[in-house]
Every structure is written in C-alpha cells, then in structure tokens.
Amino acid sequence: MRICGLSIILFLVLVLVLVQHSEELSSSHPLHGVVDKVNENAGPYLGLVMAIPAEVDVLQSSGLFIPNSDLPLVDLSGRIFNIGSIRGVDVIYVMCGQRRLNAGITVQILLDVFDISGIVHYGIAGSANDSLSFGDVSVPKYVAFTGSWTWSKFTSENSQFTKLRFGTYNLPEEGENLLANIEFKPEEFYSVGKPMEKVFWLAVDLQWFDIASQLQDLELQRCVNETYCLPKTPKVEYGLRGSTADIFVDNAAYRKFLFKEFNVSTVDEESAAIIMTAMSTGVPCIVFRGVSDLAGGDDKLSSMSLSSLAASNALYVAIEFIELIGNKRLTLTSKRALN
C-alpha cells in the first residue's frame, strides 16, 4: 500500500513539473526572460483572440486597450501578443489569422507561454438563421466543426450524423450525382487526465456562459456611418449554435442545410478550434460573433460591407463581458482577503 501511495505521489509530482514547464519558454529561447517578466509583472491575464485585421482595428480605434508601458508586446512565431489592460483587467490580445490551423496554433502558444486564466474570442460571422440579421451578436453555447467529412455511397444508410446528399440540390430536378453523399464526422478530443474521446458539439465554459446572460439587453450599434443605418437595432442572441469549417460559406442551399440539420445559426472559420484548444487544458473560453453577412442568403443588404459594424458590436459585447469577469475577480479576491 505504501509503495502504491508513493507511486501516486511521484506521478502527481511529475505531472505538476510537466505542467509548469509547459507554461514557460525554453531557457535557451531569446525571449525567455521577457516572457517571465510579463508573467511576473501582472496577471493572470485574459486572452483576447480575433482572426482578421478588421477585428483588430475596432479594438485599436476604441481606445479601450491600454498597452503595458514597460512591455507592450511580444513577438512569438510571427504572432504579436499585445500586453495591457481593458477597463482595469489584465489582457493579452492576439490576431490568430484565419481558419482552424492558425487559430489552434495561436491559442496553444498563448496558453503555453503566458499566464492565462481564460480565452475570450470575438469576431464576425455569417448567419445561417433567418432570425439573425446584420449587426446581431451571437453568444453560442455550442460550436461544432462541420468541415470533417467522409465520402459515402448513395446506398450507405448507417451514419452517426446527418448526411449531405448532393443529388438533392441538382437542378432542374433531383437525382443522383457523382459526388454522392458526405457524412459529417466528430472530432478526436484530447484533454489533460482523460482518454481521447470523440465529440461533435463543443460547449463553451458554462460558468462564463451564465455570466454572459447578463449581456442580452445591451444596446448595440445600428449605424454604419452618418448617412446609413440598419433598418432595425441589432440584438444580442444568447444560447444559439455555431459552426466552424475551413470554408467561407456563401451558398444559400448549404446555409439552409446547416440550419435545418444542425440548428446552426452562425458560420465561421475559427471558433471551434479556439474552444477545443482551450478545453484541452481546462481553460474557460467564450465566443462572441457579430453577423456581417447572410452566408449566401438573399438580401438587398448582403452586397454592402458590414464587417466593421459587426466587428464593433462583437467587440462591445466582449468588452462588457471582460468587465464583468474583472469585477467577479475583484469580489473573489476581496472575500479571500477578509477570510
């Protein structure tokens, strides 16, 4: 029994050492000392992640991000990690680039190198749900990666998930199609201390999701500029489902298919990768996506560029959430100090 107990203790010590080392750059890395200083001077930080320049621009133009006066940024693997604060909350923001690979790599670097307590992701998305319109911000509860497929024959019936039968969309009439069918596949999910499991729907952190429910009544921006405003004020939609794939969806039929079969309301190229990467290490994550287009849906406004408005609204909701998290932290710290 003593030997068994000692083995367990040694195993736990080994795991702790590995975790500690995973949070630091190699001692031979030229920026090892810089990163140590970032982690020692402040934190833990909230990681703020966006994918494209338009999403960074709205943050920079807002004036809400206050760069650290000593160490405003760190360049790692070509990615710029900006150190500072938003409304008194320590934040590191980074643009990951488009699509799943870029998003996953960037978030993994962020988590491995810096002292990160959670990931907030905001950006623009296409709408697959007719009830969502331009400028609306979705706070999804679940996101799936809908870009993992396997081909199947027309006669194949057994499928864990929904099939997309190409022949259904043949015009002028339905029929067989040489592309046959595709079956949607789950992802292989690895996490600390657990065996690999196959998952399709990835859930954002439930505690953070509950906190975000306080943001449903926020008044969002309606006007693109001084001369053009949307016909109605955008809203925050809470608890919908999103999908991610390395595909820019601009097809009405596929848009309707995703909504009908998966109840997907927004489509993007990064969210699932960011959530899965955070989940693997047990770090909370939440997503805010502003609707910039109708993903191939017919609308007289779809030709207009609304990316800036959608990004601004998504950022606004994300900032309000960051402030809520910051206040929650201060409350917890004060309670600990009193005890």
URCOR-V220606 format. One record per residue. N is the residue number from 1. RES is the residue in three letters. PHI is phi in whole degrees, 0 to 359 (* if undefined). D_LAST is the distance of its C-alpha to the last C-alpha in Angstrom with 2 decimals. Layout:
BEGIN
n->N res->RES phi->PHI d_last->D_LAST
n->N res->RES phi->PHI d_last->D_LAST
END
This chain:
BEGIN
n->1 res->MET phi->* d_last->37.51
n->2 res->ARG phi->294 d_last->36.14
n->3 res->ILE phi->296 d_last->38.04
n->4 res->CYS phi->298 d_last->36.68
n->5 res->GLY phi->296 d_last->33.07
n->6 res->LEU phi->296 d_last->33.75
n->7 res->SER phi->297 d_last->35.32
n->8 res->ILE phi->295 d_last->32.31
n->9 res->ILE phi->298 d_last->30.03
n->10 res->LEU phi->297 d_last->32.58
n->11 res->PHE phi->297 d_last->32.80
n->12 res->LEU phi->296 d_last->29.07
n->13 res->VAL phi->297 d_last->29.15
n->14 res->LEU phi->298 d_last->32.19
n->15 res->VAL phi->299 d_last->30.59
n->16 res->LEU phi->299 d_last->27.57
n->17 res->VAL phi->297 d_last->30.10
n->18 res->LEU phi->296 d_last->32.16
n->19 res->VAL phi->296 d_last->29.30
n->20 res->GLN phi->298 d_last->28.32
n->21 res->HIS phi->291 d_last->31.98
n->22 res->SER phi->292 d_last->32.43
n->23 res->GLU phi->267 d_last->29.95
n->24 res->GLU phi->229 d_last->32.06
n->25 res->LEU phi->286 d_last->35.62
n->26 res->SER phi->303 d_last->38.08
n->27 res->SER phi->299 d_last->38.14
n->28 res->SER phi->273 d_last->41.74
n->29 res->HIS phi->290 d_last->40.96
n->30 res->PRO phi->299 d_last->41.81
n->31 res->LEU phi->256 d_last->38.62
n->32 res->HIS phi->304 d_last->36.29
n->33 res->GLY phi->294 d_last->35.04
n->34 res->VAL phi->296 d_last->34.77
n->35 res->VAL phi->295 d_last->32.57
n->36 res->ASP phi->302 d_last->30.31
n->37 res->LYS phi->294 d_last->29.98
n->38 res->VAL phi->300 d_last->29.18
n->39 res->ASN phi->287 d_last->26.36
n->40 res->GLU phi->277 d_last->24.98
n->41 res->ASN phi->285 d_last->25.29
n->42 res->ALA phi->205 d_last->23.30
n->43 res->GLY phi->97 d_last->22.14
n->44 res->PRO phi->297 d_last->21.53
n->45 res->TYR phi->262 d_last->24.39
n->46 res->LEU phi->271 d_last->25.73
n->47 res->GLY phi->273 d_last->29.31
n->48 res->LEU phi->248 d_last->31.78
n->49 res->VAL phi->238 d_last->35.11
n->50 res->MET phi->224 d_last->38.47
n->51 res->ALA phi->254 d_last->41.98
n->52 res->ILE phi->232 d_last->44.67
n->53 res->PRO phi->304 d_last->45.39
n->54 res->ALA phi->300 d_last->45.54
n->55 res->GLU phi->283 d_last->41.89
n->56 res->VAL phi->286 d_last->40.94
n->57 res->ASP phi->302 d_last->43.17
n->58 res->VAL phi->292 d_last->41.37
n->59 res->LEU phi->290 d_last->38.03
n->60 res->GLN phi->295 d_last->39.72
n->61 res->SER phi->284 d_last->41.65
n->62 res->SER phi->289 d_last->38.65
n->63 res->GLY phi->75 d_last->37.21
n->64 res->LEU phi->279 d_last->33.66
n->65 res->PHE phi->275 d_last->33.10
n->66 res->ILE phi->254 d_last->32.39
n->67 res->PRO phi->295 d_last->33.51
n->68 res->ASN phi->295 d_last->31.68
n->69 res->SER phi->290 d_last->33.73
n->70 res->ASP phi->269 d_last->33.82
n->71 res->LEU phi->229 d_last->34.12
n->72 res->PRO phi->285 d_last->35.18
n->73 res->LEU phi->200 d_last->36.52
n->74 res->VAL phi->225 d_last->37.29
n->75 res->ASP phi->260 d_last->40.50
n->76 res->LEU phi->233 d_last->40.26
n->77 res->SER phi->53 d_last->43.19
n->78 res->GLY phi->81 d_last->44.59
n->79 res->ARG phi->255 d_last->41.52
n->80 res->ILE phi->263 d_last->39.80
n->81 res->PHE phi->261 d_last->36.00
n->82 res->ASN phi->268 d_last->34.99
n->83 res->ILE phi->259 d_last->31.75
n->84 res->GLY phi->175 d_last->30.04
n->85 res->SER phi->212 d_last->27.92
n->86 res->ILE phi->228 d_last->28.45
n->87 res->ARG phi->50 d_last->26.80
n->88 res->GLY phi->83 d_last->24.12
n->89 res->VAL phi->259 d_last->23.44
n->90 res->ASP phi->294 d_last->24.58
n->91 res->VAL phi->222 d_last->27.64
n->92 res->ILE phi->239 d_last->30.50
n->93 res->TYR phi->250 d_last->33.53
n->94 res->VAL phi->210 d_last->36.69
n->95 res->MET phi->268 d_last->39.97
n->96 res->CYS phi->273 d_last->40.75
n->97 res->GLY phi->91 d_last->44.35
n->98 res->GLN phi->276 d_last->46.03
n->99 res->ARG phi->77 d_last->46.14
n->100 res->ARG phi->296 d_last->44.23
n->101 res->LEU phi->298 d_last->44.91
n->102 res->ASN phi->301 d_last->43.81
n->103 res->ALA phi->296 d_last->40.64
n->104 res->GLY phi->296 d_last->39.65
n->105 res->ILE phi->298 d_last->40.41
n->106 res->THR phi->297 d_last->38.52
n->107 res->VAL phi->293 d_last->35.30
n->108 res->GLN phi->296 d_last->35.53
n->109 res->ILE phi->299 d_last->35.88
n->110 res->LEU phi->304 d_last->32.93
n->111 res->LEU phi->286 d_last->30.68
n->112 res->ASP phi->286 d_last->32.16
n->113 res->VAL phi->263 d_last->32.10
n->114 res->PHE phi->253 d_last->29.14
n->115 res->ASP phi->276 d_last->25.38
n->116 res->ILE phi->248 d_last->25.54
n->117 res->SER phi->263 d_last->22.85
n->118 res->GLY phi->180 d_last->25.45
n->119 res->ILE phi->242 d_last->29.02
n->120 res->VAL phi->249 d_last->30.32
n->121 res->HIS phi->243 d_last->34.10
n->122 res->TYR phi->227 d_last->36.40
n->123 res->GLY phi->172 d_last->40.16
n->124 res->ILE phi->260 d_last->43.38
n->125 res->ALA phi->204 d_last->45.01
n->126 res->GLY phi->270 d_last->48.14
n->127 res->SER phi->262 d_last->48.15
n->128 res->ALA phi->251 d_last->49.66
n->129 res->ASN phi->242 d_last->48.88
n->130 res->ASP phi->297 d_last->51.24
n->131 res->SER phi->279 d_last->48.52
n->132 res->LEU phi->266 d_last->46.75
n->133 res->SER phi->232 d_last->48.39
n->134 res->PHE phi->303 d_last->48.27
n->135 res->GLY phi->87 d_last->45.03
n->136 res->ASP phi->298 d_last->42.97
n->137 res->VAL phi->242 d_last->39.71
n->138 res->SER phi->263 d_last->38.91
n->139 res->VAL phi->248 d_last->35.42
n->140 res->PRO phi->289 d_last->36.60
n->141 res->LYS phi->270 d_last->34.77
n->142 res->TYR phi->228 d_last->37.19
n->143 res->VAL phi->225 d_last->39.42
n->144 res->ALA phi->241 d_last->42.29
n->145 res->PHE phi->269 d_last->44.43
n->146 res->THR phi->259 d_last->47.88
n->147 res->GLY phi->251 d_last->49.86
n->148 res->SER phi->261 d_last->50.16
n->149 res->TRP phi->234 d_last->53.60
n->150 res->THR phi->224 d_last->56.28
n->151 res->TRP phi->283 d_last->59.89
n->152 res->SER phi->221 d_last->61.49
n->153 res->LYS phi->279 d_last->65.01
n->154 res->PHE phi->301 d_last->66.17
n->155 res->THR phi->277 d_last->66.58
n->156 res->SER phi->289 d_last->63.05
n->157 res->GLU phi->247 d_last->61.23
n->158 res->ASN phi->282 d_last->58.21
n->159 res->SER phi->214 d_last->55.25
n->160 res->GLN phi->291 d_last->51.52
n->161 res->PHE phi->236 d_last->51.02
n->162 res->THR phi->298 d_last->53.22
n->163 res->LYS phi->258 d_last->56.41
n->164 res->LEU phi->251 d_last->57.90
n->165 res->ARG phi->265 d_last->61.67
n->166 res->PHE phi->297 d_last->63.41
n->167 res->GLY phi->299 d_last->66.62
n->168 res->THR phi->299 d_last->64.95
n->169 res->TYR phi->255 d_last->64.92
n->170 res->ASN phi->292 d_last->68.52
n->171 res->LEU phi->240 d_last->70.63
n->172 res->PRO phi->275 d_last->73.00
n->173 res->GLU phi->218 d_last->72.31
n->174 res->GLU phi->287 d_last->69.93
n->175 res->GLY phi->171 d_last->71.02
n->176 res->GLU phi->286 d_last->70.41
n->177 res->ASN phi->217 d_last->69.14
n->178 res->LEU phi->299 d_last->69.39
n->179 res->LEU phi->285 d_last->65.65
n->180 res->ALA phi->57 d_last->65.21
n->181 res->ASN phi->238 d_last->61.54
n->182 res->ILE phi->234 d_last->58.13
n->183 res->GLU phi->253 d_last->55.32
n->184 res->PHE phi->279 d_last->51.71
n->185 res->LYS phi->243 d_last->49.68
n->186 res->PRO phi->283 d_last->46.00
n->187 res->GLU phi->261 d_last->44.06
n->188 res->GLU phi->272 d_last->43.07
n->189 res->PHE phi->251 d_last->39.31
n->190 res->TYR phi->250 d_last->37.63
n->191 res->SER phi->215 d_last->33.91
n->192 res->VAL phi->297 d_last->31.77
n->193 res->GLY phi->77 d_last->32.07
n->194 res->LYS phi->228 d_last->34.46
n->195 res->PRO phi->290 d_last->38.25
n->196 res->MET phi->300 d_last->40.08
n->197 res->GLU phi->226 d_last->40.51
n->198 res->LYS phi->264 d_last->42.76
n->199 res->VAL phi->228 d_last->41.21
n->200 res->PHE phi->249 d_last->42.78
n->201 res->TRP phi->267 d_last->40.08
n->202 res->LEU phi->256 d_last->36.94
n->203 res->ALA phi->265 d_last->33.91
n->204 res->VAL phi->291 d_last->31.49
n->205 res->ASP phi->300 d_last->27.77
n->206 res->LEU phi->293 d_last->27.21
n->207 res->GLN phi->295 d_last->23.71
n->208 res->TRP phi->296 d_last->25.10
n->209 res->PHE phi->298 d_last->28.24
n->210 res->ASP phi->296 d_last->26.48
n->211 res->ILE phi->298 d_last->24.77
n->212 res->ALA phi->294 d_last->28.26
n->213 res->SER phi->297 d_last->29.67
n->214 res->GLN phi->288 d_last->28.45
n->215 res->LEU phi->262 d_last->31.12
n->216 res->GLN phi->295 d_last->34.18
n->217 res->ASP phi->260 d_last->35.30
n->218 res->LEU phi->297 d_last->35.29
n->219 res->GLU phi->269 d_last->38.61
n->220 res->LEU phi->269 d_last->40.18
n->221 res->GLN phi->290 d_last->42.96
n->222 res->ARG phi->252 d_last->46.42
n->223 res->CYS phi->262 d_last->48.84
n->224 res->VAL phi->286 d_last->49.96
n->225 res->ASN phi->205 d_last->51.55
n->226 res->GLU phi->291 d_last->53.16
n->227 res->THR phi->252 d_last->56.13
n->228 res->TYR phi->226 d_last->54.75
n->229 res->CYS phi->233 d_last->52.08
n->230 res->LEU phi->294 d_last->51.40
n->231 res->PRO phi->296 d_last->52.96
n->232 res->LYS phi->218 d_last->49.59
n->233 res->THR phi->288 d_last->45.99
n->234 res->PRO phi->298 d_last->44.06
n->235 res->LYS phi->225 d_last->41.12
n->236 res->VAL phi->266 d_last->38.03
n->237 res->GLU phi->254 d_last->38.80
n->238 res->TYR phi->245 d_last->35.91
n->239 res->GLY phi->91 d_last->36.20
n->240 res->LEU phi->278 d_last->39.64
n->241 res->ARG phi->244 d_last->40.86
n->242 res->GLY phi->238 d_last->41.87
n->243 res->SER phi->226 d_last->44.15
n->244 res->THR phi->233 d_last->44.59
n->245 res->ALA phi->202 d_last->47.79
n->246 res->ASP phi->279 d_last->49.62
n->247 res->ILE phi->220 d_last->51.94
n->248 res->PHE phi->272 d_last->52.24
n->249 res->VAL phi->283 d_last->53.15
n->250 res->ASP phi->220 d_last->55.95
n->251 res->ASN phi->215 d_last->57.86
n->252 res->ALA phi->297 d_last->57.92
n->253 res->ALA phi->294 d_last->58.95
n->254 res->TYR phi->291 d_last->56.17
n->255 res->ARG phi->303 d_last->53.67
n->256 res->LYS phi->292 d_last->54.76
n->257 res->PHE phi->299 d_last->54.74
n->258 res->LEU phi->299 d_last->51.09
n->259 res->PHE phi->290 d_last->50.09
n->260 res->LYS phi->293 d_last->52.36
n->261 res->GLU phi->273 d_last->51.58
n->262 res->PHE phi->243 d_last->47.91
n->263 res->ASN phi->58 d_last->46.76
n->264 res->VAL phi->277 d_last->45.78
n->265 res->SER phi->257 d_last->45.25
n->266 res->THR phi->228 d_last->44.78
n->267 res->VAL phi->234 d_last->46.26
n->268 res->ASP phi->210 d_last->45.16
n->269 res->GLU phi->237 d_last->45.43
n->270 res->GLU phi->224 d_last->41.92
n->271 res->SER phi->305 d_last->39.13
n->272 res->ALA phi->298 d_last->39.56
n->273 res->ALA phi->294 d_last->39.57
n->274 res->ILE phi->292 d_last->36.35
n->275 res->ILE phi->296 d_last->34.55
n->276 res->MET phi->297 d_last->36.00
n->277 res->THR phi->296 d_last->35.10
n->278 res->ALA phi->293 d_last->31.45
n->279 res->MET phi->300 d_last->31.39
n->280 res->SER phi->300 d_last->32.86
n->281 res->THR phi->253 d_last->29.79
n->282 res->GLY phi->75 d_last->27.27
n->283 res->VAL phi->266 d_last->26.41
n->284 res->PRO phi->295 d_last->26.15
n->285 res->CYS phi->213 d_last->29.17
n->286 res->ILE phi->216 d_last->30.67
n->287 res->VAL phi->233 d_last->34.14
n->288 res->PHE phi->231 d_last->35.68
n->289 res->ARG phi->235 d_last->39.48
n->290 res->GLY phi->268 d_last->41.78
n->291 res->VAL phi->281 d_last->45.28
n->292 res->SER phi->251 d_last->47.94
n->293 res->ASP phi->202 d_last->50.91
n->294 res->LEU phi->257 d_last->52.18
n->295 res->ALA phi->49 d_last->52.74
n->296 res->GLY phi->98 d_last->56.49
n->297 res->GLY phi->289 d_last->56.49
n->298 res->ASP phi->278 d_last->59.21
n->299 res->ASP phi->199 d_last->58.16
n->300 res->LYS phi->295 d_last->59.87
n->301 res->LEU phi->265 d_last->56.74
n->302 res->SER phi->294 d_last->56.17
n->303 res->SER phi->278 d_last->58.33
n->304 res->MET phi->275 d_last->56.19
n->305 res->SER phi->276 d_last->53.49
n->306 res->LEU phi->243 d_last->50.20
n->307 res->SER phi->299 d_last->47.97
n->308 res->SER phi->296 d_last->46.49
n->309 res->LEU phi->297 d_last->45.62
n->310 res->ALA phi->297 d_last->44.09
n->311 res->ALA phi->294 d_last->42.07
n->312 res->SER phi->297 d_last->40.89
n->313 res->ASN phi->293 d_last->39.72
n->314 res->ALA phi->296 d_last->37.93
n->315 res->LEU phi->298 d_last->36.22
n->316 res->TYR phi->302 d_last->35.24
n->317 res->VAL phi->294 d_last->33.51
n->318 res->ALA phi->298 d_last->31.82
n->319 res->ILE phi->297 d_last->30.57
n->320 res->GLU phi->298 d_last->29.14
n->321 res->PHE phi->294 d_last->27.36
n->322 res->ILE phi->302 d_last->25.96
n->323 res->GLU phi->295 d_last->24.59
n->324 res->LEU phi->299 d_last->22.96
n->325 res->ILE phi->296 d_last->21.34
n->326 res->GLY phi->298 d_last->20.24
n->327 res->ASN phi->296 d_last->18.62
n->328 res->LYS phi->296 d_last->16.85
n->329 res->ARG phi->297 d_last->15.50
n->330 res->LEU phi->298 d_last->14.33
n->331 res->THR phi->297 d_last->12.53
n->332 res->LEU phi->295 d_last->10.74
n->333 res->THR phi->296 d_last->9.98
n->334 res->SER phi->295 d_last->8.71
n->335 res->LYS phi->295 d_last->6.29
n->336 res->ARG phi->296 d_last->5.12
n->337 res->ALA phi->296 d_last->5.44
n->338 res->LEU phi->291 d_last->3.79
n->339 res->ASN phi->283 d_last->0.00
END
